Amino acid sequence: MELTEMIRSRRTILEYKPDKMDKDELLHLFNTAAYAPNHHMREPWKLKIYEDSARSSFGEKVVDSYIRLGLLKTKQPDKLAKARQGYDRFFNSVPYHILFYMEKQDDGGYVDDENFAAVCAFIQNFQLLAWEKGIGTMWTAKQTLLDEIFIRDVGLSPEKHKLVAVVQAGYPKKIPEAKERSAMGESLEWIHTSQIKGERAE
Ligand SMILES: Cc1cc2nc3c(=O)[nH]c(=O)nc-3n(C[C@H](O)[C@H](O)[C@H](O)COP(=O)(O)O)c2cc1C
């Protein structure tokens, strides 16, 4: 597949087949994704990959966080129990859940921003490389990634680590329709040399 076709045809996949991908193939994709740009070759990406029975316990931690943060609409115990069952089914229906994180270096300063950007570049490389091999992904990033209890629950430290994303990966059961993008003409401006002076916004 050509790169243009790969970028345009990739979809966020919500439903997966149960089949697991070959681990060597996955490792190969990660090794290629690591050619993402990253300043000073810090290679800040770190991954935890949840599979098999670890998916349920990871899913439980995610749902605990959703409840803590008030992200679920209901507070009724029976409805919460049903929601938990639904999430458990979802977490077990996806072969791999990949938690991307990084070590903090300057407590939210520009180095951390650079590293965060590099991890995002890695993730998109991975999504496209996976798509080329017929593997679907879903990039998720909710407030949970900032939840200090959740960060500890996954064995990390809010002081030392920043969570970047959870990405689901597996062979797609259903490929959603394309979501068209807006034409870029509205979102960009060409700046001519004559316009450079007096540009500072109020
Ligand atoms: C930072 C980030 C967070 C996202 N979070 C979610 C999410 O929580 N749930 C979800 O279904 N998709 C999530 N997505 C995927 C987007 O919804 C998806 O890319 C968008 O709808 C366009 O669809 P497409 O990827 O199929 O083109 C996220 C994507 C990014 C980059």
The ligand as a Tripos MOL2 file, in Angstrom:
@<TRIPOS>MOLECULE
LIG
   31    33     1     0     0
SMALL
NO_CHARGES

@<TRIPOS>ATOM
      1 C1         -5.5350   11.7300   21.3870 C.3       1 LIG1
      2 C2         -6.6490   10.9010   20.8320 C.ar      1 LIG1
      3 C3         -7.6330   10.4000   21.6690 C.ar      1 LIG1
      4 C4         -8.6650    9.5950   21.1770 C.ar      1 LIG1
      5 N1         -9.5850    9.0810   22.0480 N.ar      1 LIG1
      6 C5        -10.5490    8.2560   21.5770 C.ar      1 LIG1
      7 C6        -11.4670    7.6420   22.4730 C.ar      1 LIG1
      8 O1        -11.4120    7.8360   23.6820 O.2       1 LIG1
      9 N2        -12.4280    6.8340   21.9470 N.ar      1 LIG1
     10 C7        -12.4990    6.5870   20.5950 C.ar      1 LIG1
     11 O2        -13.3850    5.8310   20.1650 O.2       1 LIG1
     12 N3        -11.6240    7.1450   19.7330 N.ar      1 LIG1
     13 C8        -10.6590    7.9670   20.1880 C.ar      1 LIG1
     14 N4         -9.7590    8.5120   19.3170 N.ar      1 LIG1
     15 C9         -9.8550    8.2010   17.8700 C.3       1 LIG1
     16 C10       -10.6340    9.2950   17.1670 C.3       1 LIG1
     17 O3        -11.9520    9.3350   17.6380 O.3       1 LIG1
     18 C11       -10.6010    9.0150   15.6580 C.3       1 LIG1
     19 O4         -9.2740    9.0990   15.1910 O.3       1 LIG1
     20 C12       -11.4770   10.0080   14.8680 C.3       1 LIG1
     21 O5        -12.8280    9.8060   15.1660 O.3       1 LIG1
     22 C13       -11.2870    9.8460   13.3690 C.3       1 LIG1
     23 O6        -11.5770    8.5180   12.9670 O.3       1 LIG1
     24 P1        -10.5170    7.6830   12.1290 P.3       1 LIG1
     25 O7         -9.2980    7.4670   13.0300 O.co2     1 LIG1
     26 O8        -11.1970    6.3660   11.8340 O.co2     1 LIG1
     27 O9        -10.1750    8.4440   10.9000 O.co2     1 LIG1
     28 C14        -8.7230    9.3180   19.7820 C.ar      1 LIG1
     29 C15        -7.7250    9.8170   18.9260 C.ar      1 LIG1
     30 C16        -6.7060   10.5960   19.4520 C.ar      1 LIG1
     31 C17        -5.6260   11.1040   18.5090 C.3       1 LIG1
@<TRIPOS>BOND
     1     1     2 1
     2     2     3 ar
     3     2    30 ar
     4     3     4 ar
     5     4     5 ar
     6     4    28 ar
     7     5     6 ar
     8     6     7 ar
     9     6    13 1
    10     7     8 2
    11     7     9 ar
    12     9    10 ar
    13    10    11 2
    14    10    12 ar
    15    12    13 ar
    16    13    14 ar
    17    14    15 1
    18    14    28 ar
    19    15    16 1
    20    16    17 1
    21    16    18 1
    22    18    19 1
    23    18    20 1
    24    20    21 1
    25    20    22 1
    26    22    23 1
    27    23    24 1
    28    24    25 2
    29    24    26 1
    30    24    27 1
    31    28    29 ar
    32    29    30 ar
    33    30    31 1
@<TRIPOS>SUBSTRUCTURE
     1 LIG1         1 GROUP 0 **** ****
